[in-house]
Every structure is written in structure tokens, then in C-alpha cells.
């Protein structure tokens, strides 16, 4: 049981690191992946097949990922101040 918990912890850590890298470098791709995941989930849960629900969940997911990643994403897309 301990080995299973350790393997799960390692998997979660790797997924978190992967998500952090992806959201800072490829936010459009992450949004597309979230939309695709919601479309796949809507085949199992028909209540998710609503366009308003999809947009709400994708928006919440992107917000949560951006908050989890922190200020790194903002620093990469904010133009540098070149004024002297």
C-alpha cells in the first residue's frame, strides 16, 4: 500500500510540474486540452454538453491553473518597459 501511495504522489507531482510548464509556455494549448477534456466528459455526463457550461468550466480551470502557477505566466507575457 505504501508503494502505491508513493507512486501516486510521484505521478501527481509530475503532472503538476508538467501543467506548470505548459500553462506558462503554451496557454492556448492548455485551453484547447481543457475544452477537449470537457467534450469527452460530456459524452459521459450529458449536463456538460451545454456551451455555457463548457465556457464556464474552461474559464474556471484556466483561472485556477494560472493562480497555481503564479506570477511566472504574467511575467512572460508582459512587455518589458524600454523607457529610460
PyMOL Python script that loads the backbone (N, CA, C, O; Angstrom):
from pymol import cmd

cmd.read_pdbstr("""\
ATOM      1  N   UNK A   1       0.816  -1.191   0.000  1.00  0.00           N
ATOM      2  CA  UNK A   1       0.000   0.000   0.000  1.00  0.00           C
ATOM      3  C   UNK A   1       0.868   1.267   0.000  1.00  0.00           C
ATOM      4  O   UNK A   1       0.511   2.268  -0.620  1.00  0.00           O
ATOM      5  N   UNK A   2       1.990   1.215   0.687  1.00  0.00           N
ATOM      6  CA  UNK A   2       2.889   2.360   0.738  1.00  0.00           C
ATOM      7  C   UNK A   2       3.482   2.643  -0.636  1.00  0.00           C
ATOM      8  O   UNK A   2       3.631   3.801  -1.026  1.00  0.00           O
ATOM      9  N   UNK A   3       3.818   1.587  -1.367  1.00  0.00           N
ATOM     10  CA  UNK A   3       4.375   1.778  -2.714  1.00  0.00           C
ATOM     11  C   UNK A   3       3.347   2.395  -3.645  1.00  0.00           C
ATOM     12  O   UNK A   3       3.691   3.210  -4.502  1.00  0.00           O
ATOM     13  N   UNK A   4       2.091   2.012  -3.483  1.00  0.00           N
ATOM     14  CA  UNK A   4       1.029   2.581  -4.311  1.00  0.00           C
ATOM     15  C   UNK A   4       0.850   4.068  -4.007  1.00  0.00           C
ATOM     16  O   UNK A   4       0.689   4.870  -4.927  1.00  0.00           O
ATOM     17  N   UNK A   5       0.877   4.439  -2.744  1.00  0.00           N
ATOM     18  CA  UNK A   5       0.755   5.846  -2.349  1.00  0.00           C
ATOM     19  C   UNK A   5       1.947   6.647  -2.858  1.00  0.00           C
ATOM     20  O   UNK A   5       1.776   7.768  -3.337  1.00  0.00           O
ATOM     21  N   UNK A   6       3.145   6.091  -2.763  1.00  0.00           N
ATOM     22  CA  UNK A   6       4.338   6.769  -3.257  1.00  0.00           C
ATOM     23  C   UNK A   6       4.256   6.979  -4.764  1.00  0.00           C
ATOM     24  O   UNK A   6       4.585   8.055  -5.262  1.00  0.00           O
ATOM     25  N   UNK A   7       3.822   5.966  -5.480  1.00  0.00           N
ATOM     26  CA  UNK A   7       3.678   6.074  -6.937  1.00  0.00           C
ATOM     27  C   UNK A   7       2.642   7.137  -7.295  1.00  0.00           C
ATOM     28  O   UNK A   7       2.843   7.903  -8.238  1.00  0.00           O
ATOM     29  N   UNK A   8       1.537   7.192  -6.553  1.00  0.00           N
ATOM     30  CA  UNK A   8       0.513   8.203  -6.795  1.00  0.00           C
ATOM     31  C   UNK A   8       1.049   9.604  -6.518  1.00  0.00           C
ATOM     32  O   UNK A   8       0.773  10.532  -7.277  1.00  0.00           O
ATOM     33  N   UNK A   9       1.813   9.765  -5.438  1.00  0.00           N
ATOM     34  CA  UNK A   9       2.409  11.060  -5.108  1.00  0.00           C
ATOM     35  C   UNK A   9       3.386  11.516  -6.195  1.00  0.00           C
ATOM     36  O   UNK A   9       3.401  12.689  -6.568  1.00  0.00           O
ATOM     37  N   UNK A  10       4.189  10.596  -6.693  1.00  0.00           N
ATOM     38  CA  UNK A  10       5.136  10.930  -7.762  1.00  0.00           C
ATOM     39  C   UNK A  10       4.381  11.334  -9.026  1.00  0.00           C
ATOM     40  O   UNK A  10       4.752  12.301  -9.690  1.00  0.00           O
ATOM     41  N   UNK A  11       3.333  10.600  -9.354  1.00  0.00           N
ATOM     42  CA  UNK A  11       2.536  10.921 -10.533  1.00  0.00           C
ATOM     43  C   UNK A  11       1.899  12.301 -10.405  1.00  0.00           C
ATOM     44  O   UNK A  11       1.920  13.081 -11.357  1.00  0.00           O
ATOM     45  N   UNK A  12       1.338  12.606  -9.249  1.00  0.00           N
ATOM     46  CA  UNK A  12       0.727  13.926  -9.036  1.00  0.00           C
ATOM     47  C   UNK A  12       1.760  15.042  -9.137  1.00  0.00           C
ATOM     48  O   UNK A  12       1.488  16.092  -9.719  1.00  0.00           O
ATOM     49  N   UNK A  13       2.936  14.820  -8.578  1.00  0.00           N
ATOM     50  CA  UNK A  13       3.988  15.831  -8.650  1.00  0.00           C
ATOM     51  C   UNK A  13       4.422  16.059 -10.091  1.00  0.00           C
ATOM     52  O   UNK A  13       4.604  17.199 -10.516  1.00  0.00           O
ATOM     53  N   UNK A  14       4.585  14.988 -10.832  1.00  0.00           N
ATOM     54  CA  UNK A  14       4.984  15.130 -12.241  1.00  0.00           C
ATOM     55  C   UNK A  14       3.913  15.831 -13.064  1.00  0.00           C
ATOM     56  O   UNK A  14       4.229  16.652 -13.925  1.00  0.00           O
ATOM     57  N   UNK A  15       2.648  15.511 -12.805  1.00  0.00           N
ATOM     58  CA  UNK A  15       1.564  16.186 -13.514  1.00  0.00           C
ATOM     59  C   UNK A  15       1.519  17.673 -13.171  1.00  0.00           C
ATOM     60  O   UNK A  15       1.259  18.506 -14.039  1.00  0.00           O
ATOM     61  N   UNK A  16       1.772  18.002 -11.909  1.00  0.00           N
ATOM     62  CA  UNK A  16       1.786  19.407 -11.502  1.00  0.00           C
ATOM     63  C   UNK A  16       2.919  20.168 -12.195  1.00  0.00           C
ATOM     64  O   UNK A  16       2.717  21.282 -12.677  1.00  0.00           O
ATOM     65  N   UNK A  17       4.090  19.575 -12.243  1.00  0.00           N
ATOM     66  CA  UNK A  17       5.228  20.225 -12.910  1.00  0.00           C
ATOM     67  C   UNK A  17       4.943  20.379 -14.393  1.00  0.00           C
ATOM     68  O   UNK A  17       5.213  21.431 -14.972  1.00  0.00           O
ATOM     69  N   UNK A  18       4.400  19.336 -15.015  1.00  0.00           N
ATOM     70  CA  UNK A  18       4.059  19.401 -16.431  1.00  0.00           C
ATOM     71  C   UNK A  18       3.030  20.498 -16.689  1.00  0.00           C
ATOM     72  O   UNK A  18       3.168  21.265 -17.641  1.00  0.00           O
ATOM     73  N   UNK A  19       1.994  20.579 -15.842  1.00  0.00           N
ATOM     74  CA  UNK A  19       0.961  21.603 -16.017  1.00  0.00           C
ATOM     75  C   UNK A  19       1.541  22.997 -15.833  1.00  0.00           C
ATOM     76  O   UNK A  19       1.162  23.927 -16.545  1.00  0.00           O
ATOM     77  N   UNK A  20       2.455  23.148 -14.887  1.00  0.00           N
ATOM     78  CA  UNK A  20       3.093  24.442 -14.662  1.00  0.00           C
ATOM     79  C   UNK A  20       3.866  24.892 -15.891  1.00  0.00           C
ATOM     80  O   UNK A  20       3.775  26.049 -16.303  1.00  0.00           O
ATOM     81  N   UNK A  21       4.619  23.983 -16.467  1.00  0.00           N
ATOM     82  CA  UNK A  21       5.401  24.317 -17.661  1.00  0.00           C
ATOM     83  C   UNK A  21       4.482  24.630 -18.833  1.00  0.00           C
ATOM     84  O   UNK A  21       4.722  25.583 -19.575  1.00  0.00           O
ATOM     85  N   UNK A  22       3.441  23.839 -19.002  1.00  0.00           N
ATOM     86  CA  UNK A  22       2.535  24.034 -20.126  1.00  0.00           C
ATOM     87  C   UNK A  22       1.757  25.344 -20.026  1.00  0.00           C
ATOM     88  O   UNK A  22       1.595  26.040 -21.029  1.00  0.00           O
ATOM     89  N   UNK A  23       1.275  25.692 -18.831  1.00  0.00           N
ATOM     90  CA  UNK A  23       0.469  26.908 -18.710  1.00  0.00           C
ATOM     91  C   UNK A  23       1.318  28.158 -18.914  1.00  0.00           C
ATOM     92  O   UNK A  23       0.810  29.180 -19.377  1.00  0.00           O
ATOM     93  N   UNK A  24       2.593  28.089 -18.578  1.00  0.00           N
ATOM     94  CA  UNK A  24       3.442  29.277 -18.775  1.00  0.00           C
ATOM     95  C   UNK A  24       3.940  29.398 -20.203  1.00  0.00           C
ATOM     96  O   UNK A  24       4.172  30.507 -20.682  1.00  0.00           O
ATOM     97  N   UNK A  25       4.108  28.274 -20.894  1.00  0.00           N
ATOM     98  CA  UNK A  25       4.647  28.332 -22.249  1.00  0.00           C
ATOM     99  C   UNK A  25       3.584  28.193 -23.329  1.00  0.00           C
ATOM    100  O   UNK A  25       3.732  28.764 -24.409  1.00  0.00           O
ATOM    101  N   UNK A  26       2.527  27.455 -23.067  1.00  0.00           N
ATOM    102  CA  UNK A  26       1.505  27.168 -24.079  1.00  0.00           C
ATOM    103  C   UNK A  26       0.089  27.325 -23.520  1.00  0.00           C
ATOM    104  O   UNK A  26      -0.637  26.334 -23.442  1.00  0.00           O
ATOM    105  N   UNK A  27      -0.330  28.531 -23.128  1.00  0.00           N
ATOM    106  CA  UNK A  27      -1.668  28.675 -22.537  1.00  0.00           C
ATOM    107  C   UNK A  27      -2.801  28.340 -23.513  1.00  0.00           C
ATOM    108  O   UNK A  27      -3.855  27.862 -23.093  1.00  0.00           O
ATOM    109  N   UNK A  28      -2.594  28.582 -24.798  1.00  0.00           N
ATOM    110  CA  UNK A  28      -3.632  28.274 -25.791  1.00  0.00           C
ATOM    111  C   UNK A  28      -3.808  26.766 -25.915  1.00  0.00           C
ATOM    112  O   UNK A  28      -4.931  26.274 -26.019  1.00  0.00           O
ATOM    113  N   UNK A  29      -2.711  26.045 -25.904  1.00  0.00           N
ATOM    114  CA  UNK A  29      -2.775  24.592 -25.986  1.00  0.00           C
ATOM    115  C   UNK A  29      -3.451  23.996 -24.747  1.00  0.00           C
ATOM    116  O   UNK A  29      -4.207  23.030 -24.850  1.00  0.00           O
ATOM    117  N   UNK A  30      -3.175  24.576 -23.584  1.00  0.00           N
ATOM    118  CA  UNK A  30      -3.811  24.090 -22.349  1.00  0.00           C
ATOM    119  C   UNK A  30      -5.313  24.340 -22.405  1.00  0.00           C
ATOM    120  O   UNK A  30      -6.099  23.485 -21.995  1.00  0.00           O
ATOM    121  N   UNK A  31      -5.719  25.504 -22.907  1.00  0.00           N
ATOM    122  CA  UNK A  31      -7.150  25.790 -23.033  1.00  0.00           C
ATOM    123  C   UNK A  31      -7.807  24.802 -23.990  1.00  0.00           C
ATOM    124  O   UNK A  31      -8.909  24.321 -23.726  1.00  0.00           O
ATOM    125  N   UNK A  32      -7.147  24.501 -25.088  1.00  0.00           N
ATOM    126  CA  UNK A  32      -7.691  23.533 -26.042  1.00  0.00           C
ATOM    127  C   UNK A  32      -7.799  22.148 -25.414  1.00  0.00           C
ATOM    128  O   UNK A  32      -8.761  21.422 -25.664  1.00  0.00           O
ATOM    129  N   UNK A  33      -6.816  21.783 -24.603  1.00  0.00           N
ATOM    130  CA  UNK A  33      -6.871  20.480 -23.925  1.00  0.00           C
ATOM    131  C   UNK A  33      -8.014  20.434 -22.921  1.00  0.00           C
ATOM    132  O   UNK A  33      -8.674  19.404 -22.782  1.00  0.00           O
ATOM    133  N   UNK A  34      -8.257  21.543 -22.218  1.00  0.00           N
ATOM    134  CA  UNK A  34      -9.379  21.580 -21.280  1.00  0.00           C
ATOM    135  C   UNK A  34     -10.716  21.460 -22.007  1.00  0.00           C
ATOM    136  O   UNK A  34     -11.621  20.762 -21.550  1.00  0.00           O
ATOM    137  N   UNK A  35     -10.831  22.145 -23.138  1.00  0.00           N
ATOM    138  CA  UNK A  35     -12.065  22.045 -23.923  1.00  0.00           C
ATOM    139  C   UNK A  35     -12.260  20.617 -24.427  1.00  0.00           C
ATOM    140  O   UNK A  35     -13.372  20.091 -24.391  1.00  0.00           O
ATOM    141  N   UNK A  36     -11.182  19.993 -24.896  1.00  0.00           N
ATOM    142  CA  UNK A  36     -11.284  18.613 -25.379  1.00  0.00           C
ATOM    143  C   UNK A  36     -11.669  17.660 -24.246  1.00  0.00           C
ATOM    144  O   UNK A  36     -12.470  16.746 -24.443  1.00  0.00           O
ATOM    145  N   UNK A  37     -11.099  17.876 -23.066  1.00  0.00           N
ATOM    146  CA  UNK A  37     -11.445  17.026 -21.917  1.00  0.00           C
ATOM    147  C   UNK A  37     -12.908  17.202 -21.531  1.00  0.00           C
ATOM    148  O   UNK A  37     -13.582  16.229 -21.193  1.00  0.00           O
ATOM    149  N   UNK A  38     -13.401  18.429 -21.579  1.00  0.00           N
ATOM    150  CA  UNK A  38     -14.814  18.665 -21.279  1.00  0.00           C
ATOM    151  C   UNK A  38     -15.729  18.044 -22.323  1.00  0.00           C
ATOM    152  O   UNK A  38     -16.799  17.534 -21.993  1.00  0.00           O
ATOM    153  N   UNK A  39     -15.307  18.088 -23.587  1.00  0.00           N
ATOM    154  CA  UNK A  39     -16.108  17.456 -24.629  1.00  0.00           C
ATOM    155  C   UNK A  39     -16.164  15.950 -24.426  1.00  0.00           C
ATOM    156  O   UNK A  39     -17.208  15.329 -24.625  1.00  0.00           O
ATOM    157  N   UNK A  40     -15.038  15.365 -24.031  1.00  0.00           N
ATOM    158  CA  UNK A  40     -15.027  13.928 -23.761  1.00  0.00           C
ATOM    159  C   UNK A  40     -15.877  13.597 -22.541  1.00  0.00           C
ATOM    160  O   UNK A  40     -16.586  12.591 -22.525  1.00  0.00           O
ATOM    161  N   UNK A  41     -15.805  14.447 -21.520  1.00  0.00           N
ATOM    162  CA  UNK A  41     -16.605  14.210 -20.316  1.00  0.00           C
ATOM    163  C   UNK A  41     -18.093  14.401 -20.598  1.00  0.00           C
ATOM    164  O   UNK A  41     -18.929  13.781 -19.941  1.00  0.00           O
ATOM    165  N   UNK A  42     -18.430  15.244 -21.559  1.00  0.00           N
ATOM    166  CA  UNK A  42     -19.841  15.483 -21.854  1.00  0.00           C
ATOM    167  C   UNK A  42     -20.512  14.282 -22.501  1.00  0.00           C
ATOM    168  O   UNK A  42     -21.740  14.201 -22.518  1.00  0.00           O
ATOM    169  N   UNK A  43     -19.731  13.346 -23.034  1.00  0.00           N
ATOM    170  CA  UNK A  43     -20.338  12.122 -23.550  1.00  0.00           C
ATOM    171  C   UNK A  43     -20.788  11.215 -22.414  1.00  0.00           C
ATOM    172  O   UNK A  43     -21.714  10.419 -22.574  1.00  0.00           O
ATOM    173  N   UNK A  44     -20.125  11.338 -21.259  1.00  0.00           N
ATOM    174  CA  UNK A  44     -20.493  10.541 -20.098  1.00  0.00           C
ATOM    175  C   UNK A  44     -21.532  11.272 -19.249  1.00  0.00           C
ATOM    176  O   UNK A  44     -22.476  10.658 -18.751  1.00  0.00           O
ATOM    177  N   UNK A  45     -21.357  12.571 -19.087  1.00  0.00           N
ATOM    178  CA  UNK A  45     -22.273  13.397 -18.298  1.00  0.00           C
ATOM    179  C   UNK A  45     -22.932  14.397 -19.248  1.00  0.00           C
ATOM    180  O   UNK A  45     -22.343  15.434 -19.552  1.00  0.00           O
ATOM    181  N   UNK A  46     -24.140  14.103 -19.720  1.00  0.00           N
ATOM    182  CA  UNK A  46     -24.777  14.969 -20.722  1.00  0.00           C
ATOM    183  C   UNK A  46     -25.006  16.406 -20.254  1.00  0.00           C
ATOM    184  O   UNK A  46     -25.160  17.296 -21.090  1.00  0.00           O
ATOM    185  N   UNK A  47     -25.033  16.657 -18.958  1.00  0.00           N
ATOM    186  CA  UNK A  47     -25.232  18.026 -18.465  1.00  0.00           C
ATOM    187  C   UNK A  47     -24.066  18.930 -18.851  1.00  0.00           C
ATOM    188  O   UNK A  47     -24.222  20.151 -18.892  1.00  0.00           O
ATOM    189  N   UNK A  48     -22.898  18.351 -19.134  1.00  0.00           N
ATOM    190  CA  UNK A  48     -21.745  19.145 -19.536  1.00  0.00           C
ATOM    191  C   UNK A  48     -21.772  19.520 -21.014  1.00  0.00           C
ATOM    192  O   UNK A  48     -20.906  20.265 -21.474  1.00  0.00           O
ATOM    193  N   UNK A  49     -22.742  19.022 -21.760  1.00  0.00           N
ATOM    194  CA  UNK A  49     -22.812  19.266 -23.204  1.00  0.00           C
ATOM    195  C   UNK A  49     -23.395  20.635 -23.542  1.00  0.00           C
ATOM    196  O   UNK A  49     -23.716  20.899 -24.700  1.00  0.00           O
ATOM    197  N   UNK A  50     -23.531  21.483 -22.574  1.00  0.00           N
ATOM    198  CA  UNK A  50     -24.061  22.816 -22.772  1.00  0.00           C
ATOM    199  C   UNK A  50     -22.905  23.777 -23.049  1.00  0.00           C
ATOM    200  O   UNK A  50     -21.884  23.720 -22.363  1.00  0.00           O
ATOM    201  N   UNK A  51     -23.048  24.651 -24.033  1.00  0.00           N
ATOM    202  CA  UNK A  51     -21.970  25.581 -24.397  1.00  0.00           C
ATOM    203  C   UNK A  51     -21.640  26.535 -23.249  1.00  0.00           C
ATOM    204  O   UNK A  51     -20.468  26.829 -23.018  1.00  0.00           O
ATOM    205  N   UNK A  52     -22.630  27.013 -22.542  1.00  0.00           N
ATOM    206  CA  UNK A  52     -22.390  27.933 -21.426  1.00  0.00           C
ATOM    207  C   UNK A  52     -21.632  27.230 -20.303  1.00  0.00           C
ATOM    208  O   UNK A  52     -20.750  27.822 -19.682  1.00  0.00           O
ATOM    209  N   UNK A  53     -21.971  25.977 -20.044  1.00  0.00           N
ATOM    210  CA  UNK A  53     -21.283  25.215 -19.009  1.00  0.00           C
ATOM    211  C   UNK A  53     -19.837  24.981 -19.396  1.00  0.00           C
ATOM    212  O   UNK A  53     -18.940  25.107 -18.562  1.00  0.00           O
ATOM    213  N   UNK A  54     -19.605  24.640 -20.659  1.00  0.00           N
ATOM    214  CA  UNK A  54     -18.236  24.423 -21.133  1.00  0.00           C
ATOM    215  C   UNK A  54     -17.377  25.667 -20.949  1.00  0.00           C
ATOM    216  O   UNK A  54     -16.269  25.590 -20.417  1.00  0.00           O
ATOM    217  N   UNK A  55     -17.882  26.799 -21.382  1.00  0.00           N
ATOM    218  CA  UNK A  55     -17.109  28.039 -21.268  1.00  0.00           C
ATOM    219  C   UNK A  55     -16.849  28.398 -19.808  1.00  0.00           C
ATOM    220  O   UNK A  55     -15.765  28.870 -19.465  1.00  0.00           O
ATOM    221  N   UNK A  56     -17.843  28.174 -18.949  1.00  0.00           N
ATOM    222  CA  UNK A  56     -17.670  28.464 -17.532  1.00  0.00           C
ATOM    223  C   UNK A  56     -16.595  27.573 -16.921  1.00  0.00           C
ATOM    224  O   UNK A  56     -15.723  28.053 -16.196  1.00  0.00           O
ATOM    225  N   UNK A  57     -16.658  26.276 -17.215  1.00  0.00           N
ATOM    226  CA  UNK A  57     -15.682  25.347 -16.640  1.00  0.00           C
ATOM    227  C   UNK A  57     -14.277  25.587 -17.189  1.00  0.00           C
ATOM    228  O   UNK A  57     -13.300  25.500 -16.444  1.00  0.00           O
ATOM    229  N   UNK A  58     -14.166  25.888 -18.473  1.00  0.00           N
ATOM    230  CA  UNK A  58     -12.847  26.176 -19.044  1.00  0.00           C
ATOM    231  C   UNK A  58     -12.291  27.461 -18.442  1.00  0.00           C
ATOM    232  O   UNK A  58     -11.104  27.534 -18.125  1.00  0.00           O
ATOM    233  N   UNK A  59     -13.122  28.452 -18.286  1.00  0.00           N
ATOM    234  CA  UNK A  59     -12.675  29.702 -17.667  1.00  0.00           C
ATOM    235  C   UNK A  59     -12.217  29.496 -16.237  1.00  0.00           C
ATOM    236  O   UNK A  59     -11.187  30.032 -15.829  1.00  0.00           O
ATOM    237  N   UNK A  60     -12.970  28.728 -15.478  1.00  0.00           N
ATOM    238  CA  UNK A  60     -12.574  28.438 -14.098  1.00  0.00           C
ATOM    239  C   UNK A  60     -11.287  27.618 -14.053  1.00  0.00           C
ATOM    240  O   UNK A  60     -10.425  27.853 -13.206  1.00  0.00           O
ATOM    241  N   UNK A  61     -11.161  26.663 -14.959  1.00  0.00           N
ATOM    242  CA  UNK A  61      -9.951  25.841 -15.000  1.00  0.00           C
ATOM    243  C   UNK A  61      -8.717  26.651 -15.349  1.00  0.00           C
ATOM    244  O   UNK A  61      -7.666  26.482 -14.730  1.00  0.00           O
ATOM    245  N   UNK A  62      -8.835  27.530 -16.337  1.00  0.00           N
ATOM    246  CA  UNK A  62      -7.704  28.375 -16.720  1.00  0.00           C
ATOM    247  C   UNK A  62      -7.331  29.340 -15.598  1.00  0.00           C
ATOM    248  O   UNK A  62      -6.152  29.606 -15.363  1.00  0.00           O
ATOM    249  N   UNK A  63      -8.336  29.857 -14.912  1.00  0.00           N
ATOM    250  CA  UNK A  63      -8.069  30.751 -13.787  1.00  0.00           C
ATOM    251  C   UNK A  63      -7.346  30.008 -12.675  1.00  0.00           C
ATOM    252  O   UNK A  63      -6.373  30.510 -12.114  1.00  0.00           O
ATOM    253  N   UNK A  64      -7.823  28.820 -12.363  1.00  0.00           N
ATOM    254  CA  UNK A  64      -7.191  28.036 -11.302  1.00  0.00           C
ATOM    255  C   UNK A  64      -5.755  27.671 -11.661  1.00  0.00           C
ATOM    256  O   UNK A  64      -4.868  27.746 -10.811  1.00  0.00           O
ATOM    257  N   UNK A  65      -5.518  27.278 -12.904  1.00  0.00           N
ATOM    258  CA  UNK A  65      -4.157  26.936 -13.311  1.00  0.00           C
ATOM    259  C   UNK A  65      -3.235  28.146 -13.270  1.00  0.00           C
ATOM    260  O   UNK A  65      -2.081  28.036 -12.857  1.00  0.00           O
ATOM    261  N   UNK A  66      -3.737  29.290 -13.694  1.00  0.00           N
ATOM    262  CA  UNK A  66      -2.913  30.491 -13.669  1.00  0.00           C
ATOM    263  C   UNK A  66      -2.566  30.885 -12.246  1.00  0.00           C
ATOM    264  O   UNK A  66      -1.440  31.300 -11.969  1.00  0.00           O
ATOM    265  N   UNK A  67      -3.527  30.758 -11.343  1.00  0.00           N
ATOM    266  CA  UNK A  67      -3.259  31.086  -9.943  1.00  0.00           C
ATOM    267  C   UNK A  67      -2.258  30.095  -9.357  1.00  0.00           C
ATOM    268  O   UNK A  67      -1.370  30.484  -8.599  1.00  0.00           O
ATOM    269  N   UNK A  68      -2.398  28.821  -9.705  1.00  0.00           N
ATOM    270  CA  UNK A  68      -1.462  27.814  -9.194  1.00  0.00           C
ATOM    271  C   UNK A  68      -0.044  28.056  -9.700  1.00  0.00           C
ATOM    272  O   UNK A  68       0.926  27.866  -8.966  1.00  0.00           O
ATOM    273  N   UNK A  69       0.066  28.468 -10.934  1.00  0.00           N
ATOM    274  CA  UNK A  69       1.389  28.694 -11.499  1.00  0.00           C
ATOM    275  C   UNK A  69       2.021  29.940 -10.899  1.00  0.00           C
ATOM    276  O   UNK A  69       3.230  29.974 -10.672  1.00  0.00           O
ATOM    277  N   UNK A  70       1.219  30.957 -10.641  1.00  0.00           N
ATOM    278  CA  UNK A  70       1.742  32.164 -10.014  1.00  0.00           C
ATOM    279  C   UNK A  70       2.034  33.263 -11.009  1.00  0.00           C
ATOM    280  O   UNK A  70       1.442  33.325 -12.087  1.00  0.00           O
ATOM    281  N   UNK A  71       2.936  34.109 -10.639  1.00  0.00           N
ATOM    282  CA  UNK A  71       3.247  35.291 -11.427  1.00  0.00           C
ATOM    283  C   UNK A  71       4.143  35.005 -12.621  1.00  0.00           C
ATOM    284  O   UNK A  71       4.359  35.890 -13.449  1.00  0.00           O
ATOM    285  N   UNK A  72       4.670  33.791 -12.732  1.00  0.00           N
ATOM    286  CA  UNK A  72       5.569  33.471 -13.839  1.00  0.00           C
ATOM    287  C   UNK A  72       4.910  33.652 -15.196  1.00  0.00           C
ATOM    288  O   UNK A  72       5.549  34.123 -16.136  1.00  0.00           O
ATOM    289  N   UNK A  73       3.637  33.282 -15.309  1.00  0.00           N
ATOM    290  CA  UNK A  73       2.941  33.424 -16.582  1.00  0.00           C
ATOM    291  C   UNK A  73       2.766  34.892 -16.944  1.00  0.00           C
ATOM    292  O   UNK A  73       2.917  35.265 -18.107  1.00  0.00           O
ATOM    293  N   UNK A  74       2.450  35.728 -15.961  1.00  0.00           N
ATOM    294  CA  UNK A  74       2.275  37.147 -16.231  1.00  0.00           C
ATOM    295  C   UNK A  74       3.588  37.793 -16.651  1.00  0.00           C
ATOM    296  O   UNK A  74       3.607  38.640 -17.544  1.00  0.00           O
ATOM    297  N   UNK A  75       4.667  37.402 -16.025  1.00  0.00           N
ATOM    298  CA  UNK A  75       5.964  37.985 -16.345  1.00  0.00           C
ATOM    299  C   UNK A  75       6.388  37.657 -17.772  1.00  0.00           C
ATOM    300  O   UNK A  75       7.085  38.448 -18.406  1.00  0.00           O
ATOM    301  N   UNK A  76       5.980  36.514 -18.277  1.00  0.00           N
ATOM    302  CA  UNK A  76       6.379  36.125 -19.635  1.00  0.00           C
ATOM    303  C   UNK A  76       5.593  36.855 -20.713  1.00  0.00           C
ATOM    304  O   UNK A  76       6.106  37.048 -21.814  1.00  0.00           O
ATOM    305  N   UNK A  77       4.370  37.263 -20.429  1.00  0.00           N
ATOM    306  CA  UNK A  77       3.558  37.910 -21.456  1.00  0.00           C
ATOM    307  C   UNK A  77       3.491  39.421 -21.303  1.00  0.00           C
ATOM    308  O   UNK A  77       2.967  40.096 -22.188  1.00  0.00           O
ATOM    309  N   UNK A  78       3.999  39.969 -20.218  1.00  0.00           N
ATOM    310  CA  UNK A  78       4.009  41.413 -20.012  1.00  0.00           C
ATOM    311  C   UNK A  78       5.194  42.014 -20.760  1.00  0.00           C
ATOM    312  O   UNK A  78       6.329  41.584 -20.559  1.00  0.00           O
ATOM    313  N   UNK A  79       4.951  42.994 -21.612  1.00  0.00           N
ATOM    314  CA  UNK A  79       6.076  43.596 -22.339  1.00  0.00           C
ATOM    315  C   UNK A  79       7.034  44.304 -21.379  1.00  0.00           C
ATOM    316  O   UNK A  79       6.625  44.856 -20.358  1.00  0.00           O
ATOM    317  N   UNK A  80       8.299  44.272 -21.730  1.00  0.00           N
ATOM    318  CA  UNK A  80       9.304  44.924 -20.908  1.00  0.00           C
ATOM    319  C   UNK A  80       9.210  46.441 -21.071  1.00  0.00           C
ATOM    320  O   UNK A  80       8.877  46.936 -22.148  1.00  0.00           O
ATOM    321  N   UNK A  81       9.496  47.152 -20.027  1.00  0.00           N
ATOM    322  CA  UNK A  81       9.477  48.625 -20.072  1.00  0.00           C
ATOM    323  C   UNK A  81      10.816  49.100 -20.636  1.00  0.00           C
ATOM    324  O   UNK A  81      11.851  48.978 -19.979  1.00  0.00           O
ATOM    325  N   UNK A  82      10.791  49.636 -21.845  1.00  0.00           N
ATOM    326  CA  UNK A  82      12.011  50.069 -22.510  1.00  0.00           C
ATOM    327  C   UNK A  82      12.298  51.558 -22.326  1.00  0.00           C
ATOM    328  O   UNK A  82      13.265  52.079 -22.881  1.00  0.00           O
ATOM    329  N   UNK A  83      11.464  52.236 -21.552  1.00  0.00           N
ATOM    330  CA  UNK A  83      11.685  53.678 -21.363  1.00  0.00           C
ATOM    331  C   UNK A  83      12.877  53.928 -20.444  1.00  0.00           C
ATOM    332  O   UNK A  83      13.092  53.198 -19.476  1.00  0.00           O
ATOM    333  N   UNK A  84      13.642  54.960 -20.757  1.00  0.00           N
ATOM    334  CA  UNK A  84      14.835  55.274 -19.949  1.00  0.00           C
ATOM    335  C   UNK A  84      14.734  56.650 -19.372  1.00  0.00           C
ATOM    336  O   UNK A  84      15.639  57.092 -18.666  1.00  0.00           O
TER     337      UNK A  84
END
""", "prot")
cmd.dss("prot")
cmd.show_as("cartoon", "prot")
cmd.util.cbc("prot")
cmd.orient("prot")
